[in-house]
Amino acid sequence: MPAADKKPETASIPRHIAIIMDGNGRWAADRKLPRAAGHQQGAEAVRRCVKGCIEQGVRCLTLYAFSSENWKRPAEEVSALMSLLRLYLRREMKELNRRGVCIRFIGDRSALDDDICAQLKEAEDFTAGNRELLLTIALNYGSHGEIAAAARRLAEKVAAGEMQPEEITAETLAAQLDTNGLPDPDLVIRTSGEMRLSNFLLWQSAYSELLFIDEYWPDFTEETLALAVAEFGARERRFGARS
């Protein structure tokens, strides 16, 4: 992947941070604003987070923007989110490119409007050569569906005689996931005080450090990120081994 080998990894800096951006609606409700205002401020927090990751030396950032379960929300909120996505892609691409950000999208694009799919492809192509930060955005993404699709593809290979059942390993399954080629997240952050992963990178987060913070996503700043990185650096990662 383009950004995975840009900077030397240190024990105190996570190579890959993944974030569940939660609390936009509650941030707006606390201020008696429409939910759309919370999502708009959430987009500003994305800008700050990208900037902070580059400054901290983080190589990969993955953001949970829209889950496969988010279609259950009211139609007007889903429409507002999609409109904000269109606006973000139009407004931010040149700045992301200027900062050296390579952007990619994971998730099922089949349910997205054609114009959005075209924008996603254009953004990926436009920033493909950048090396400063690999920004992955999960859209219409759900880990259960991702793993099931990966297992289905392996089953099809077995049925076609292209591989044997005993050749199916954790590595061969991981190679079928949306995140193939992306290092597993070292640190998974969720904002808003909720303490669950909500179907986000379940396979990939097997040995991730988890950090749940109380503040809502629109209040996330470069300082918040720096504190999270410092917390990560203070932890001991054993991956099942003894200290």
C-alpha positions as CSV (number, residue, x, y, z in Angstrom):
1,M,0.0,0.0,0.0
2,P,1.3,3.5,-0.8
3,A,1.7,5.0,2.7
4,A,2.5,1.9,4.7
5,D,6.3,2.2,4.5
6,K,6.9,6.0,4.6
7,K,8.2,6.6,8.1
8,P,10.0,4.4,10.6
9,E,7.7,2.9,13.2
10,T,8.5,3.6,16.8
11,A,7.2,1.8,19.9
12,S,5.3,4.9,21.0
13,I,3.6,5.8,17.7
14,P,0.8,3.6,16.4
15,R,1.4,2.7,12.8
16,H,-2.4,2.5,12.1
17,I,-5.2,4.2,14.0
18,A,-8.8,3.3,13.3
19,I,-11.6,5.5,14.7
20,I,-15.3,5.0,15.2
21,M,-16.5,8.6,14.9
22,D,-19.5,8.7,17.2
23,G,-21.6,11.4,18.8
24,N,-22.4,13.8,16.0
25,G,-26.1,13.7,16.7
26,R,-25.7,14.1,20.5
27,W,-23.3,17.0,20.0
28,A,-26.0,18.7,18.0
29,A,-28.8,17.8,20.4
30,D,-26.9,19.3,23.3
31,R,-26.7,22.6,21.4
32,K,-30.3,22.4,20.2
33,L,-29.1,22.2,16.6
34,P,-30.3,19.8,13.8
35,R,-28.4,16.6,13.5
36,A,-27.0,17.7,10.2
37,A,-25.0,20.4,12.0
38,G,-23.4,17.7,14.1
39,H,-22.3,15.8,11.0
40,Q,-21.0,19.0,9.4
41,Q,-18.8,19.7,12.5
42,G,-17.8,16.0,12.4
43,A,-16.3,16.7,9.0
44,E,-14.3,19.5,10.5
45,A,-13.0,17.0,13.0
46,V,-11.9,14.7,10.2
47,R,-9.7,17.5,8.8
48,R,-8.1,18.1,12.2
49,C,-7.5,14.4,12.7
50,V,-5.8,14.0,9.3
51,K,-3.6,16.9,10.1
52,G,-2.8,15.5,13.5
53,C,-1.9,12.1,12.2
54,I,0.5,13.6,9.7
55,E,2.1,15.7,12.5
56,Q,2.3,12.7,14.8
57,G,3.9,10.4,12.2
58,V,0.9,8.0,12.0
59,R,1.1,6.1,8.7
60,C,-2.5,4.9,8.3
61,L,-5.8,6.3,9.4
62,T,-9.1,4.4,9.0
63,L,-12.4,6.2,9.7
64,Y,-15.8,4.5,10.2
65,A,-18.0,7.0,8.2
66,F,-21.1,5.0,7.4
67,S,-22.0,1.5,8.6
68,S,-24.1,-1.1,6.8
69,E,-26.6,-0.6,9.6
70,N,-26.8,3.2,9.2
71,W,-29.4,2.7,6.5
72,K,-31.8,2.1,9.3
73,R,-31.6,5.8,10.2
74,P,-34.3,8.3,9.0
75,A,-34.2,8.8,5.2
76,E,-33.6,12.6,5.6
77,E,-30.5,12.0,7.8
78,V,-29.1,9.4,5.4
79,S,-29.7,11.9,2.6
80,A,-27.9,14.6,4.5
81,L,-24.9,12.3,5.2
82,M,-24.6,11.5,1.5
83,S,-24.8,15.1,0.6
84,L,-22.1,15.9,3.1
85,L,-19.9,13.1,1.6
86,R,-20.3,14.6,-1.8
87,L,-19.4,18.0,-0.5
88,Y,-16.4,16.7,1.5
89,L,-15.0,14.9,-1.6
90,R,-15.4,18.0,-3.8
91,R,-14.0,20.4,-1.2
92,E,-11.1,18.4,0.4
93,M,-9.5,16.4,-2.5
94,K,-7.0,19.1,-3.5
95,E,-6.0,19.8,0.1
96,L,-5.6,16.1,0.9
97,N,-3.5,15.7,-2.2
98,R,-1.4,18.7,-1.2
99,R,-0.8,17.1,2.1
100,G,0.3,13.9,0.5
101,V,-2.7,11.9,1.6
102,C,-3.6,8.7,-0.3
103,I,-7.3,8.0,0.1
104,R,-9.1,4.7,-0.3
105,F,-12.6,3.5,0.5
106,I,-13.8,0.1,1.8
107,G,-17.3,-1.3,2.1
108,D,-20.0,-2.3,-0.3
109,R,-20.5,0.4,-3.0
110,S,-23.4,-1.3,-4.7
111,A,-26.0,0.5,-2.6
112,L,-24.4,4.0,-3.2
113,D,-25.6,6.4,-5.9
114,D,-23.7,6.3,-9.1
115,D,-22.4,9.8,-8.8
116,I,-20.9,9.0,-5.3
117,C,-19.2,5.9,-6.6
118,A,-17.7,8.0,-9.4
119,Q,-16.4,10.5,-6.9
120,L,-14.9,7.7,-4.8
121,K,-13.0,6.3,-7.8
122,E,-11.9,9.8,-8.8
123,A,-10.5,10.5,-5.3
124,E,-8.7,7.2,-5.2
125,D,-7.1,7.7,-8.6
126,F,-6.3,11.4,-7.9
127,T,-4.4,10.6,-4.7
128,A,-3.0,7.2,-5.6
129,G,0.6,8.3,-5.7
130,N,0.7,10.0,-2.3
131,R,2.8,8.6,0.5
132,E,2.4,10.8,3.6
133,L,-0.7,9.2,5.0
134,L,-3.0,6.4,3.9
135,L,-6.6,7.5,4.7
136,T,-9.1,4.7,4.5
137,I,-12.8,5.6,4.8
138,A,-15.3,2.8,5.6
139,L,-18.6,3.5,3.7
140,N,-21.5,1.1,3.8
141,Y,-19.2,-1.2,5.7
142,G,-19.9,-3.9,8.2
143,S,-17.4,-6.5,9.4
144,H,-19.8,-9.4,9.5
145,G,-20.7,-8.9,5.9
146,E,-17.0,-8.4,5.0
147,I,-16.0,-11.7,6.7
148,A,-18.9,-13.6,5.2
149,A,-18.0,-12.3,1.7
150,A,-14.4,-13.4,2.2
151,A,-15.5,-16.9,3.3
152,R,-17.8,-17.1,0.3
153,R,-15.0,-16.2,-2.1
154,L,-12.7,-18.9,-0.6
155,A,-15.6,-21.4,-0.8
156,E,-16.0,-20.6,-4.5
157,K,-12.3,-21.2,-5.1
158,V,-12.5,-24.6,-3.4
159,A,-15.6,-25.5,-5.4
160,A,-13.8,-24.5,-8.6
161,G,-10.8,-26.7,-7.7
162,E,-8.5,-23.7,-7.4
163,M,-7.6,-24.5,-3.8
164,Q,-8.0,-27.2,-1.2
165,P,-10.0,-26.8,2.1
166,E,-6.8,-27.3,4.1
167,E,-5.2,-24.4,2.3
168,I,-7.7,-22.0,4.0
169,T,-5.8,-20.2,6.8
170,A,-6.1,-17.0,8.7
171,E,-3.8,-15.5,6.1
172,T,-5.7,-16.6,3.1
173,L,-9.0,-15.3,4.6
174,A,-7.4,-12.0,5.5
175,A,-6.3,-11.6,1.9
176,Q,-9.9,-11.7,0.9
177,L,-11.0,-8.9,3.2
178,D,-11.6,-5.3,2.1
179,T,-8.5,-4.3,4.1
180,N,-6.1,-6.6,2.2
181,G,-2.7,-4.9,2.1
182,L,-3.5,-2.6,5.0
183,P,-1.7,-3.3,8.4
184,D,-4.1,-4.2,11.2
185,P,-4.9,-1.2,13.4
186,D,-2.6,-0.8,16.4
187,L,-5.1,1.5,18.1
188,V,-8.9,1.7,17.8
189,I,-10.5,4.8,19.2
190,R,-14.3,5.3,19.8
191,T,-15.6,8.7,20.8
192,S,-18.8,9.7,22.7
193,G,-18.3,7.3,25.7
194,E,-19.8,4.2,24.0
195,M,-17.7,1.0,24.6
196,R,-18.3,-1.3,21.7
197,L,-16.9,-1.9,18.2
198,S,-20.2,-1.8,16.4
199,N,-19.2,-4.2,13.6
200,F,-16.1,-2.3,12.7
201,L,-12.9,-4.2,11.8
202,L,-13.7,-7.1,14.0
203,W,-11.1,-9.5,12.4
204,Q,-8.5,-6.8,12.0
205,S,-8.8,-5.6,15.6
206,A,-8.0,-8.9,17.3
207,Y,-4.9,-7.5,19.0
208,S,-5.6,-3.8,18.7
209,E,-5.4,-1.5,21.7
210,L,-8.8,-0.1,22.4
211,L,-9.4,3.5,23.7
212,F,-12.9,4.8,24.5
213,I,-13.1,8.6,25.1
214,D,-16.1,10.5,26.4
215,E,-16.0,13.5,24.1
216,Y,-18.1,13.6,21.0
217,W,-16.5,13.3,17.6
218,P,-17.1,17.0,16.6
219,D,-14.9,18.0,19.6
220,F,-12.0,15.8,18.5
221,T,-8.8,17.9,18.1
222,E,-5.2,17.4,17.4
223,E,-4.6,17.5,21.1
224,T,-7.1,14.7,21.6
225,L,-5.2,12.7,19.1
226,A,-1.9,13.5,20.8
227,L,-3.3,12.3,24.1
228,A,-4.5,9.1,22.5
229,V,-1.1,8.5,21.0
230,A,0.5,9.1,24.4
231,E,-1.9,6.6,26.0
232,F,-1.0,4.0,23.3
233,G,2.7,4.6,24.0
234,A,2.3,3.9,27.7
235,R,0.7,0.5,27.1
236,E,2.5,-2.8,26.9
237,R,1.5,-4.9,23.9
238,R,2.2,-8.7,24.4
239,F,0.1,-10.3,21.6
240,G,-0.5,-13.3,23.8
241,A,3.1,-13.7,25.0
242,R,4.5,-13.0,28.5
243,S,5.9,-9.6,29.4
